[in-house]
Structure formats: C-alpha cells, structure tokens
Amino acid sequence: MTNIKKLREDRGVSQQQVADELGTTQQTVARWEAGKVDPPIAALIRLATFFETTVDDVLGVVTRNPPWSVDELTLALELYFTNPASPPSKGSAEVVGLSAILNQLAAWLGTERAATFRNPNGVYMKMMNFRRFDPQFAAEGKVGLSRGNHLEEVVWKLYGNDRERLSVVAEAIKAAVRLPLDADLDHDNDAEITEAEEGRVLTRLHRVRERSRKLVEQRKAQAMRDGHGIRCEVCDFDYGEKYGERGQGYIEVHHTKPLHTLAVETKTQLEDLALVCADCHRMIHTKRPWLTLDELREVVLKSR
C-alpha cells in the first residue's frame, strides 16, 4: 500500500488534481491509493517531486526505526546481565536470538519498522549502552557506548539492583508476545491509562483481560449472587443509586493479578477481577507505579 493518499490529503489536493499533474486519470490514482496496482517508476518520481518528498515516502517505506521502548530495553538489560564483563558479541546466538524476539514483539504490537529494525548490530549497541550505568565499569571509566535515550536510565533504576524481578518481567514479556491477541484492541486509545512500569506489552495484555465482555458480565452476575451488588469495591459507588435506571448494572472491572503473571496464566479467573467505578479505575492507572486496590482504598479513606 502506497502513502499517496496521506500525502495528497495532507497537501489538500484531490485525486483529479494529482491525475492532471501526472497526465493520467483519476481512476488510476484511485487504484494506486487502494493498492490495486503499483505506480510505474516514472510516476513515482513525478509523485515524489509533486509532493516534495522521496520515492520511499511515496511508497510508504519506513526508513527510520522508532526509539527503543521499555519492553525492548528490559530484554536488552537482561541479556547484558548474562555477562557484564564480556557481553555476547554482535554475531552471537544470544544477540541474534534477541533480535528475532524484538521483531516478534514489534509485530505483536503492530509497530512500523524499517528493514534494519533491531538487527543484531543494533541490539549489541543498545545492550552496551547500559555499561555507562554499571558502577563496576563506570568507576574504571569503561562506560561502553554512551549514546542512548532517557528510558535506558529508567530501566536501569528499575532493575539494576533487582535481577530477580528483571528476569521475571523479561520472561513474562517474551511469553506474552507468543500469545495470540485481538489486533483491534489498542490500549493507546486510552488516553488516561498510563503505561505500567513493566512496559507496553504487559499493559496491553492487562487491558485485554479487563475488556472481555463475557468475563465482565460473569463477574457482575457473581457479585449479585453473593449479595454484594454492582458497586465499586474501592469507594462503594453504585451507578444505579446515582443515575437510576440508566446506571443500573454499569461498572468497570480491574484485573488484580500482577502483570508479570498474565502471560503464563492465560485463562482469567473471576476472582482476578474487581468491580470498580470509572474514577477509581482511572486513579489506579493514572501514574506509575499503578496502585493496588488496598492502596487506593487507603487514599479514598484519607480524603474523606
């Protein structure tokens, strides 16, 4: 699929105007945009000139890779710690294997990437970026590769002194991207949901578990059978009491299990889900680290 439609719309011109510029028909431009036929080389060059861009941009070829994410850096740090004094080389099975995992992770998340995305050379360089935070080498002036992004320091602070947690979270990320996932669900649409410390992969899996309509209805039915009613388990808010018939039966659910367990425990149990009002749910997720139900209850009690 070419990038012609986006370039055209960004410029504010019609298919007919593009066609007139190139000496072709509107129907031909429409076919190019729909991916039914590829523009010939001469047309690609003229399109690039018309839109003041490159042929790669017209073709929709991604030429730059996105910055490294928390998930990716977590896996790179785990590999670094296998042997900080002599990390695996660029051509090692370990580095090549992590390159493959990172590409699998990108596909799972639907990340656009260039052909060079997280290749072994890039993986090795990113792994060596962590040496500048390692006190064992920094004290000797052996800081490795110094260029990187700010998230490297974030990930180092999270796991540099907690190798056990690093291993658990890294394994959970790798297990998660082996799971099938509904491609239509994208947690980035939740503007008020802050990504968890563990990264985007486990945050997304967490949201999948919370949004299963079947499980939500089963959890609400369980609350009714138990005599608790459909009310928030944190602040006791009841939408039915506040909004009458319109609010009857409305509630959100929060998955309470630790994120690093979600990839292994592939079947969500009803006891893993807590009924929460929208406000309490947002407060759980609004900042890092996410709050537990008990921690949020304490906040609510102090505010009363």
Protein Blocks (a to p, Z undefined) as FASTA:
>chain_A
ZZklmmmmmnopafklmmmmnopafklmmmmmnopaccdfklmmmmmmmnopafklmnop
afbdcdddfklmmmmmmmmmmommlgcdfkbmklmmmmmmmmmmmmmnopacdfkloifk
lmmmmmmmmmmmmmklmmnopnbjabdcfklmmmmmmmmmmmklmmmmmmmmmmmmmpcc
dfkbcfklmmmlccdfkbjklmmmmmmmmmmmklmmmmmmmmmmnonopadfklopafkl
mnommlgoiacdddfbdfklmmmmmcccfklpccddfklmmmmmmpccdddfklmmmmmm
mmZZ
